[in-house]
Amino acid sequence: MLKKICTALILLALTLPIWAGGKKDAAPAAQSEPQTQGQALSGKKIIVADANSTHHLNLYVAYEKGLFTKRGLEVEIQQTNSGVAAVVGGEADIVLNCPTGVITPIAKGQSITIISQVKIPCTSVLVVPVNSPVKTPADLKNYQLAGLSNTCCAVIAIRDNLKSQYSTEFELVALAPGAALAALEGAAVKGAILEEPFVAEALLLKDAAGNLKYKTIFDGHSDANGDGVTDRNLAGENPPCRTINANTAFIKDRLGDAKAFIEAIEEADQIILANPVAVDIVAIAHKYVPNVSEQAIINSNPKLGFTIHLDTQHLIGYAQALVNQGTIDTNPGEALFAPEFKGITW
């Protein structure tokens, strides 16, 4: 009996390391096919075509903090100003972009779809010199204003509201944000529709006497005519901003990759929203957008409401605005959004 007990104890001791290390050693097959949301990952690299912007901070935080690799993804961020074209052509898989720049190729049947929101609201506002004579929206008639493009979400919203509410239209000088601010500085335009952090950068500028040079108007916070009544926001109430967009073949063939990518972005959103001015968050933003000051980033980051949940109603409204201006023929409606993400992001 004693011999049998000793033999049993020896066998037990020999098997303990296997039991104790079972989770580590059992996984080569499982690790080679990581899964998310019930979908196997492909093991292929995800190419993100990106134009540097603090509006894409959740992408940079997810990358820098290893939230993609945590999910078994290999992500490469390629800097380009032609991200939508790269995704449509299949040279890239994903692009973060102003939705109006994506709605047009979707409406034309090209290989791109919207899978997630990036942020709400749009933070683009009208910036003018502090001594601007503009007191009411009607005063903007025939003004030359710098702005990204005629299909920029904020430009569309402001222009449509001016037409419908005040029978007023301005002339747009199409310039990238940095160039628009430079044009404002050089008095080449009377105002600029700027996005963050360029709004914050403009509001930091002072003249030789140390006085602030610029202010925002008609943004839901200002009082242009000094009557004590807050201006209505010409861009609308909480309009949606950028979206995450993907090549349709990528979604079809690598749905697990796409879902894991959005999971990582959502985790990054929570990190940023917990403290948008944390030292590490500001440092990541400044690494990718070095052409604005850290103080501008600190002042603007709290305004960036990162979320993955699509505001489908307003995005479809943007599509209708593009129809109204003749940019596209028909409004795709819910066909703008990837059906694979219904119940996840919309």
The 8 nearest C-alpha neighbors of each residue, nearest first, counted from 0:
[[1, 3, 2, 4, 5, 6, 7, 8],
 [2, 0, 4, 3, 5, 6, 7, 8],
 [1, 3, 5, 0, 4, 6, 7, 8],
 [2, 4, 6, 0, 1, 5, 7, 8],
 [5, 3, 7, 1, 6, 2, 8, 0],
 [6, 4, 8, 2, 7, 3, 9, 1],
 [5, 7, 3, 9, 4, 8, 2, 10],
 [8, 6, 4, 10, 5, 9, 11, 3],
 [7, 9, 11, 5, 10, 6, 12, 4],
 [10, 8, 12, 6, 11, 7, 5, 13],
 [9, 11, 13, 7, 8, 12, 6, 14],
 [12, 10, 8, 14, 9, 13, 7, 15],
 [13, 11, 9, 15, 10, 14, 8, 16],
 [12, 14, 10, 11, 15, 9, 16, 17],
 [13, 15, 11, 17, 12, 16, 10, 18],
 [14, 16, 18, 12, 17, 13, 19, 11],
 [17, 15, 19, 18, 14, 20, 13, 12],
 [18, 16, 20, 14, 15, 21, 19, 13],
 [17, 19, 21, 15, 16, 20, 14, 22],
 [20, 18, 16, 17, 21, 15, 22, 14],
 [21, 19, 17, 23, 18, 22, 16, 24],
 [20, 22, 18, 24, 23, 17, 25, 19],
 [23, 21, 25, 20, 24, 26, 19, 18],
 [24, 22, 20, 21, 25, 26, 27, 19],
 [23, 25, 21, 26, 22, 20, 27, 17],
 [26, 24, 22, 21, 23, 27, 28, 29],
 [25, 27, 29, 28, 30, 24, 23, 22],
 [28, 26, 30, 29, 31, 25, 24, 23],
 [27, 29, 31, 26, 30, 32, 25, 33],
 [30, 28, 26, 32, 31, 27, 33, 25],
 [31, 29, 27, 32, 33, 28, 26, 71],
 [30, 32, 28, 29, 27, 33, 26, 42],
 [31, 33, 30, 29, 39, 40, 34, 28],
 [34, 32, 30, 40, 39, 31, 29, 71],
 [33, 35, 39, 38, 40, 37, 32, 36],
 [34, 36, 37, 38, 259, 255, 39, 258],
 [35, 37, 38, 34, 258, 255, 259, 39],
 [36, 38, 35, 34, 39, 255, 258, 40],
 [37, 39, 255, 35, 34, 36, 40, 254],
 [40, 38, 34, 255, 32, 33, 41, 35],
 [39, 41, 255, 256, 34, 42, 33, 32],
 [40, 42, 43, 253, 39, 256, 255, 32],
 [41, 43, 40, 44, 72, 73, 71, 32],
 [44, 42, 41, 45, 73, 72, 40, 256],
 [43, 45, 73, 74, 46, 42, 75, 72],
 [46, 44, 74, 75, 92, 73, 47, 43],
 [45, 47, 91, 75, 92, 74, 76, 44],
 [46, 48, 93, 76, 94, 91, 77, 92],
 [49, 47, 82, 77, 94, 91, 78, 76],
 [48, 50, 78, 79, 77, 47, 82, 94],
 [49, 51, 80, 79, 78, 52, 48, 82],
 [52, 50, 288, 287, 49, 78, 53, 55],
 [53, 51, 54, 55, 288, 50, 56, 287],
 [52, 54, 56, 55, 284, 288, 51, 196],
 [55, 53, 52, 56, 303, 118, 241, 117],
 [56, 54, 53, 58, 57, 52, 59, 95],
 [55, 57, 53, 59, 58, 54, 60, 284],
 [56, 58, 60, 267, 59, 55, 268, 264],
 [59, 57, 61, 56, 55, 60, 62, 264],
 [58, 60, 56, 62, 61, 57, 63, 55],
 [59, 61, 57, 63, 62, 58, 64, 267],
 [62, 60, 66, 58, 267, 59, 64, 63],
 [61, 63, 59, 60, 65, 64, 67, 66],
 [64, 62, 60, 65, 61, 59, 283, 66],
 [65, 63, 61, 62, 66, 60, 59, 67],
 [66, 64, 68, 62, 67, 63, 69, 61],
 [65, 67, 61, 69, 263, 68, 64, 62],
 [68, 66, 72, 69, 70, 65, 263, 62],
 [69, 67, 71, 72, 70, 65, 66, 73],
 [68, 70, 66, 67, 71, 65, 72, 263],
 [71, 69, 68, 67, 72, 259, 66, 33],
 [70, 72, 68, 69, 33, 67, 73, 42],
 [73, 71, 68, 67, 70, 74, 42, 44],
 [72, 74, 44, 68, 45, 67, 75, 71],
 [75, 73, 45, 44, 46, 72, 76, 67],
 [74, 76, 46, 47, 45, 77, 73, 44],
 [77, 75, 47, 48, 46, 78, 49, 74],
 [76, 78, 48, 49, 47, 75, 79, 46],
 [79, 77, 49, 50, 48, 76, 51, 80],
 [80, 78, 50, 81, 49, 82, 48, 77],
 [79, 81, 50, 82, 49, 78, 48, 83],
 [82, 80, 79, 84, 83, 85, 48, 50],
 [81, 83, 48, 85, 84, 80, 94, 79],
 [82, 84, 86, 85, 81, 87, 94, 101],
 [83, 85, 87, 82, 86, 81, 88, 89],
 [86, 84, 82, 90, 88, 91, 83, 87],
 [87, 85, 91, 89, 83, 88, 246, 84],
 [88, 86, 110, 84, 85, 89, 111, 246],
 [89, 87, 85, 86, 90, 84, 110, 91],
 [88, 90, 86, 91, 87, 85, 92, 246],
 [91, 89, 85, 88, 86, 92, 87, 46],
 [92, 90, 86, 46, 85, 89, 47, 93],
 [91, 93, 46, 246, 86, 245, 47, 45],
 [94, 92, 245, 47, 244, 91, 86, 48],
 [93, 95, 48, 244, 47, 82, 243, 49],
 [96, 94, 243, 242, 244, 49, 241, 93],
 [97, 95, 241, 242, 98, 94, 243, 100],
 [96, 98, 241, 99, 100, 242, 240, 152],
 [99, 97, 101, 100, 241, 242, 96, 102],
 [100, 98, 102, 101, 97, 150, 152, 151],
 [99, 101, 98, 97, 102, 103, 96, 150],
 [102, 100, 98, 99, 103, 104, 105, 83],
 [101, 103, 99, 105, 104, 100, 106, 98],
 [102, 104, 106, 105, 101, 100, 327, 107],
 [105, 103, 107, 109, 106, 101, 102, 108],
 [106, 104, 102, 108, 107, 103, 109, 111],
 [105, 107, 103, 104, 108, 331, 102, 327],
 [106, 108, 104, 105, 109, 103, 327, 328],
 [109, 107, 105, 106, 104, 110, 111, 103],
 [110, 108, 104, 105, 107, 111, 87, 106],
 [111, 109, 87, 247, 246, 108, 112, 105],
 [110, 112, 246, 247, 245, 87, 109, 105],
 [111, 113, 244, 245, 337, 336, 335, 247],
 [114, 112, 244, 336, 337, 115, 243, 335],
 [113, 115, 337, 244, 243, 336, 340, 112],
 [116, 114, 243, 307, 344, 242, 309, 113],
 [115, 117, 242, 307, 309, 308, 118, 243],
 [118, 116, 242, 241, 306, 307, 305, 243],
 [117, 119, 305, 304, 306, 240, 116, 241],
 [120, 118, 239, 304, 240, 121, 305, 237],
 [119, 121, 237, 239, 238, 240, 122, 118],
 [120, 122, 240, 239, 238, 123, 119, 237],
 [123, 121, 194, 120, 195, 124, 302, 303],
 [124, 122, 194, 193, 121, 153, 192, 195],
 [125, 123, 192, 193, 218, 122, 126, 194],
 [124, 126, 192, 215, 191, 216, 193, 127],
 [127, 125, 215, 191, 190, 214, 192, 124],
 [126, 128, 190, 213, 214, 131, 215, 129],
 [127, 129, 213, 131, 130, 212, 214, 126],
 [130, 128, 213, 214, 131, 212, 127, 211],
 [131, 129, 128, 132, 127, 213, 212, 133],
 [132, 130, 128, 133, 129, 127, 189, 134],
 [131, 133, 134, 130, 138, 129, 128, 224],
 [134, 132, 138, 131, 135, 139, 223, 136],
 [133, 135, 224, 223, 132, 138, 136, 131],
 [134, 136, 137, 138, 133, 224, 223, 139],
 [137, 135, 138, 139, 161, 165, 134, 133],
 [136, 138, 139, 135, 165, 167, 140, 161],
 [139, 137, 136, 133, 140, 135, 134, 132],
 [140, 138, 142, 137, 136, 169, 141, 133],
 [139, 141, 167, 168, 169, 138, 142, 137],
 [142, 140, 169, 170, 168, 139, 143, 167],
 [143, 141, 169, 139, 140, 170, 144, 189],
 [142, 144, 170, 188, 171, 189, 169, 141],
 [145, 143, 190, 191, 171, 188, 172, 189],
 [144, 146, 191, 172, 179, 171, 173, 174],
 [147, 145, 192, 173, 174, 148, 191, 172],
 [146, 148, 174, 175, 173, 151, 176, 145],
 [149, 147, 173, 151, 150, 146, 174, 154],
 [148, 150, 151, 154, 155, 147, 171, 173],
 [149, 151, 148, 99, 155, 152, 154, 100],
 [152, 150, 154, 148, 153, 149, 155, 147],
 [153, 151, 155, 154, 156, 150, 99, 97],
 [154, 152, 156, 155, 151, 234, 157, 123],
 [153, 155, 151, 157, 156, 152, 158, 149],
 [154, 156, 152, 158, 153, 157, 159, 151],
 [157, 155, 234, 153, 159, 158, 154, 160],
 [158, 156, 234, 233, 160, 154, 159, 155],
 [157, 159, 161, 155, 156, 160, 154, 162],
 [160, 158, 162, 156, 161, 157, 155, 163],
 [161, 159, 163, 157, 162, 158, 164, 233],
 [160, 162, 165, 158, 167, 164, 159, 163],
 [163, 161, 166, 167, 159, 160, 165, 164],
 [162, 164, 160, 161, 166, 165, 159, 167],
 [165, 163, 161, 160, 162, 166, 167, 159],
 [164, 166, 161, 167, 162, 137, 163, 136],
 [167, 165, 162, 163, 164, 161, 168, 137],
 [166, 168, 162, 140, 165, 161, 137, 169],
 [167, 169, 140, 141, 162, 161, 158, 170],
 [168, 170, 141, 142, 140, 139, 143, 171],
 [171, 169, 143, 141, 142, 144, 172, 168],
 [172, 170, 144, 145, 143, 173, 169, 146],
 [171, 173, 145, 144, 146, 174, 143, 170],
 [174, 172, 148, 146, 147, 145, 171, 175],
 [173, 175, 147, 179, 146, 178, 145, 172],
 [174, 176, 147, 178, 177, 179, 146, 173],
 [177, 175, 179, 178, 193, 180, 174, 147],
 [176, 178, 180, 179, 175, 181, 197, 174],
 [177, 179, 181, 175, 180, 176, 174, 182],
 [180, 178, 176, 182, 174, 145, 181, 177],
 [179, 181, 183, 177, 182, 178, 184, 176],
 [180, 182, 178, 184, 179, 183, 185, 177],
 [183, 181, 185, 179, 187, 184, 180, 188],
 [182, 184, 180, 186, 181, 185, 188, 187],
 [185, 183, 181, 182, 186, 180, 187, 188],
 [184, 186, 182, 183, 187, 181, 188, 180],
 [187, 185, 183, 188, 184, 182, 189, 181],
 [186, 188, 182, 185, 183, 189, 184, 143],
 [189, 187, 186, 143, 183, 190, 144, 182],
 [190, 188, 143, 144, 186, 127, 183, 142],
 [189, 191, 127, 144, 126, 188, 183, 145],
 [190, 192, 145, 144, 126, 125, 193, 146],
 [191, 193, 125, 146, 124, 145, 126, 123],
 [194, 192, 123, 124, 198, 191, 176, 197],
 [193, 195, 123, 122, 197, 198, 196, 124],
 [196, 194, 197, 198, 299, 122, 199, 123],
 [195, 197, 199, 198, 299, 295, 296, 200],
 [198, 196, 200, 195, 199, 194, 201, 193],
 [199, 197, 195, 201, 200, 196, 193, 194],
 [198, 200, 295, 202, 196, 197, 201, 299],
 [199, 201, 197, 295, 203, 198, 202, 196],
 [202, 200, 198, 203, 199, 204, 197, 213],
 [201, 203, 199, 200, 204, 213, 198, 214],
 [204, 202, 200, 201, 199, 205, 211, 295],
 [205, 203, 201, 202, 212, 211, 200, 206],
 [206, 204, 211, 210, 212, 209, 203, 207],
 [205, 207, 209, 208, 210, 212, 211, 204],
 [208, 206, 209, 205, 210, 211, 212, 204],
 [207, 209, 206, 210, 205, 211, 212, 204],
 [210, 208, 205, 206, 207, 211, 204, 212],
 [209, 211, 205, 206, 208, 212, 207, 204],
 [210, 212, 205, 204, 213, 206, 209, 202],
 [211, 213, 205, 129, 128, 204, 206, 210],
 [214, 212, 128, 129, 127, 202, 211, 201],
 [213, 215, 129, 126, 127, 128, 202, 216],
 [216, 214, 126, 125, 127, 221, 124, 218],
 [215, 217, 221, 218, 223, 125, 126, 214],
 [216, 218, 230, 232, 231, 233, 219, 221],
 [219, 217, 232, 216, 220, 124, 231, 221],
 [218, 220, 232, 231, 230, 217, 221, 229],
 [221, 219, 218, 229, 230, 222, 217, 232],
 [222, 220, 216, 230, 229, 219, 223, 218],
 [221, 223, 229, 230, 225, 224, 228, 227],
 [224, 222, 134, 216, 225, 221, 230, 135],
 [223, 225, 134, 226, 222, 135, 133, 227],
 [226, 224, 222, 227, 223, 228, 134, 229],
 [227, 225, 228, 224, 222, 223, 229, 230],
 [226, 228, 225, 229, 222, 224, 223, 230],
 [227, 229, 226, 222, 230, 225, 221, 224],
 [230, 228, 222, 221, 220, 219, 231, 227],
 [231, 229, 217, 219, 222, 221, 232, 220],
 [230, 232, 219, 217, 233, 218, 229, 220],
 [231, 233, 218, 219, 217, 234, 235, 230],
 [234, 232, 157, 235, 217, 231, 160, 218],
 [233, 235, 157, 156, 232, 153, 236, 238],
 [236, 234, 233, 232, 238, 237, 156, 157],
 [235, 237, 238, 232, 234, 120, 219, 233],
 [236, 238, 120, 235, 239, 119, 121, 234],
 [239, 237, 120, 121, 236, 235, 240, 119],
 [240, 238, 119, 120, 121, 310, 237, 313],
 [239, 241, 121, 119, 118, 120, 97, 238],
 [242, 240, 97, 117, 96, 98, 118, 116],
 [241, 243, 116, 117, 98, 96, 115, 95],
 [244, 242, 95, 115, 114, 116, 94, 113],
 [243, 245, 113, 94, 112, 114, 93, 95],
 [246, 244, 93, 111, 112, 92, 247, 94],
 [245, 247, 111, 249, 86, 92, 248, 110],
 [246, 248, 250, 111, 110, 249, 112, 245],
 [249, 247, 251, 250, 246, 252, 110, 253],
 [248, 250, 246, 252, 247, 253, 251, 92],
 [251, 249, 254, 247, 253, 248, 252, 257],
 [250, 252, 248, 249, 253, 254, 247, 339],
 [251, 253, 249, 250, 248, 254, 247, 41],
 [254, 252, 256, 249, 250, 255, 251, 41],
 [253, 255, 250, 257, 256, 251, 252, 258],
 [256, 254, 38, 40, 258, 39, 257, 253],
 [257, 255, 259, 40, 253, 254, 258, 260],
 [258, 256, 260, 254, 255, 259, 261, 253],
 [257, 259, 261, 255, 260, 256, 254, 262],
 [258, 260, 262, 256, 261, 257, 35, 255],
 [259, 261, 257, 263, 258, 262, 256, 264],
 [262, 260, 264, 258, 263, 259, 265, 257],
 [263, 261, 259, 265, 260, 264, 258, 266],
 [264, 262, 266, 260, 261, 66, 265, 67],
 [265, 263, 261, 267, 266, 262, 57, 61],
 [264, 266, 268, 262, 267, 263, 261, 307],
 [265, 267, 263, 269, 268, 264, 262, 270],
 [266, 268, 264, 270, 61, 57, 265, 269],
 [269, 267, 265, 271, 266, 270, 305, 57],
 [268, 270, 272, 266, 267, 271, 273, 265],
 [269, 271, 267, 273, 268, 272, 266, 274],
 [272, 270, 275, 268, 273, 269, 274, 267],
 [271, 273, 269, 274, 275, 270, 268, 305],
 [272, 274, 270, 271, 269, 275, 268, 277],
 [275, 273, 272, 277, 276, 271, 270, 280],
 [274, 276, 271, 272, 301, 300, 277, 280],
 [277, 275, 274, 297, 281, 278, 280, 300],
 [278, 276, 280, 274, 279, 275, 281, 271],
 [277, 279, 281, 280, 282, 276, 283, 275],
 [278, 280, 282, 281, 277, 283, 276, 284],
 [281, 279, 283, 277, 282, 278, 284, 276],
 [280, 282, 284, 278, 283, 279, 276, 285],
 [283, 281, 279, 285, 280, 284, 286, 278],
 [284, 282, 286, 280, 285, 281, 279, 287],
 [285, 283, 281, 282, 286, 287, 53, 288],
 [284, 286, 288, 289, 282, 287, 283, 281],
 [287, 285, 283, 284, 288, 289, 282, 281],
 [286, 288, 285, 284, 289, 51, 283, 52],
 [287, 289, 285, 290, 286, 51, 284, 52],
 [290, 288, 285, 291, 286, 287, 292, 284],
 [289, 291, 288, 292, 285, 177, 287, 286],
 [292, 290, 289, 288, 295, 293, 200, 196],
 [293, 291, 295, 294, 296, 290, 200, 289],
 [292, 294, 296, 295, 297, 285, 291, 281],
 [293, 295, 297, 292, 296, 298, 200, 199],
 [296, 294, 199, 200, 298, 292, 293, 297],
 [295, 297, 293, 299, 294, 298, 300, 196],
 [298, 296, 294, 295, 276, 299, 300, 293],
 [299, 297, 295, 296, 300, 294, 199, 301],
 [298, 300, 296, 196, 302, 297, 301, 199],
 [299, 301, 302, 303, 275, 297, 296, 298],
 [302, 300, 303, 275, 299, 298, 276, 304],
 [303, 301, 300, 299, 304, 122, 298, 120],
 [304, 302, 300, 301, 305, 118, 54, 119],
 [305, 303, 119, 118, 302, 120, 306, 301],
 [304, 306, 118, 268, 117, 303, 119, 307],
 [307, 305, 118, 308, 117, 116, 268, 304],
 [306, 308, 116, 115, 117, 344, 265, 309],
 [309, 307, 344, 116, 306, 345, 115, 310],
 [308, 310, 116, 345, 311, 115, 344, 307],
 [311, 309, 312, 313, 314, 239, 308, 116],
 [310, 312, 314, 309, 313, 315, 345, 333],
 [313, 311, 315, 314, 310, 316, 309, 332],
 [312, 314, 316, 315, 311, 310, 317, 239],
 [315, 313, 317, 311, 316, 312, 310, 318],
 [314, 316, 318, 312, 313, 317, 332, 311],
 [315, 317, 313, 319, 314, 318, 312, 320],
 [318, 316, 320, 314, 315, 319, 313, 321],
 [319, 317, 315, 321, 316, 320, 330, 322],
 [318, 320, 322, 316, 321, 317, 330, 323],
 [319, 321, 323, 317, 322, 318, 324, 316],
 [320, 322, 318, 326, 324, 319, 323, 327],
 [323, 321, 319, 327, 325, 320, 324, 328],
 [322, 324, 320, 321, 325, 319, 326, 327],
 [323, 325, 321, 322, 326, 320, 327, 319],
 [326, 324, 322, 323, 327, 321, 328, 320],
 [325, 327, 321, 324, 322, 328, 103, 323],
 [328, 326, 322, 325, 321, 329, 103, 106],
 [329, 327, 322, 325, 326, 330, 106, 321],
 [330, 328, 327, 322, 331, 106, 319, 318],
 [329, 331, 332, 318, 319, 322, 106, 328],
 [332, 330, 334, 106, 335, 329, 333, 318],
 [333, 331, 334, 330, 315, 335, 318, 336],
 [334, 332, 335, 336, 331, 315, 311, 337],
 [333, 335, 331, 332, 336, 337, 338, 105],
 [336, 334, 333, 331, 332, 112, 113, 105],
 [337, 335, 113, 334, 333, 112, 114, 338],
 [336, 338, 339, 114, 340, 112, 113, 335],
 [339, 337, 341, 340, 336, 334, 114, 333],
 [338, 340, 337, 341, 250, 254, 114, 343],
 [341, 339, 343, 338, 337, 344, 342, 114],
 [342, 340, 345, 338, 343, 339, 344, 337],
 [341, 343, 345, 340, 344, 339, 338, 308],
 [344, 342, 340, 341, 345, 308, 339, 307],
 [343, 345, 308, 115, 340, 309, 307, 342],
 [344, 341, 309, 342, 343, 308, 340, 311]]
